[in-house]
Amino acid sequence: NPSQSPNTSSHRTITVSVTDENGGASALSYASLMVTETDDAAELLLNSVTMTAGNSASFTENGSPVSVSTNTSYVDVDDKYATMLELTLAGIRDVGQERLTLQAHSSIVNETNSPDGTTTTYTYRFLLPGLSNAALALAIDDVRYMNRLDEPTSGDRQVWVTVRNGRGASITALGTITVITT
């Protein structure tokens, strides 16, 4: 059944009969089949590239905030609306100075440190009640990375982007921000 919203309220009946090479037919057999709808994983691409293709951007010391993605694609054939956007910024070296923002809002809900204390991870969650999938893609394009230090620590930061739709999570997409010092 190719439908994304199949009728799941009634059984399908399959009738089978076998005919041999001499034309003899078997008695009819019947089978009942019930269709169960499943939640297909959404597809999330940053800058229209897959997670393994390596989406990246650069932030230069004393520069303006940079976009994590500028051409996001989000497709969910089962759900027209997302419920939450989760962003994880990993590899942070300048604790308290690095941030992700979405439309000027920044609220860290979880902070974890590496065992050696050299890097930190921030997780942000944004509730998105009633935001269409197309509007969500545009919102992800508004996510910015910034570092407020005059002399930030150079190196790569990872940005993990996950969208939740109430029934499951999308495939998580990865972006890399390279911090460049001058």
Stockholm file with secondary structure:
# STOCKHOLM 1.0

chainA/1-182         NPSQSPNTSSHRTITVSVTDENGGASALSYASLMVTETDDAAELLLNSVTMTAGNSASFTENGSPVSVSTNTSYVDVDDKYATMLELTLAGIRDVGQERLTLQAHSSIVNETNSPDGTTTTYTYRFLLPGLSNAALALAIDDVRYMNRLDEPTSGDRQVWVTVRNGRGASITALGTITVITT
#=GR chainA/1-182 SS CCCSSCCCSSCEEEEECCBCTTSCBCCCEEEEECCCCCCCCCEEEBTTBCGGGCEEEEEETTCCCEESCSSCEEECSSCSEEEEEEEEEEEESSTTTEEEEETTBCCEEEEEECTTSSCEEEEEEEEEEEEEHHHHHHHHHTEEEEECCSSCCCEEEEEEEEEECSSCBCCCEEEEEEEECC
#=GC SS_cons         CCCSSCCCSSCEEEEECCBCTTSCBCCCEEEEECCCCCCCCCEEEBTTBCGGGCEEEEEETTCCCEESCSSCEEECSSCSEEEEEEEEEEEESSTTTEEEEETTBCCEEEEEECTTSSCEEEEEEEEEEEEEHHHHHHHHHTEEEEECCSSCCCEEEEEEEEEECSSCBCCCEEEEEEEECC
//
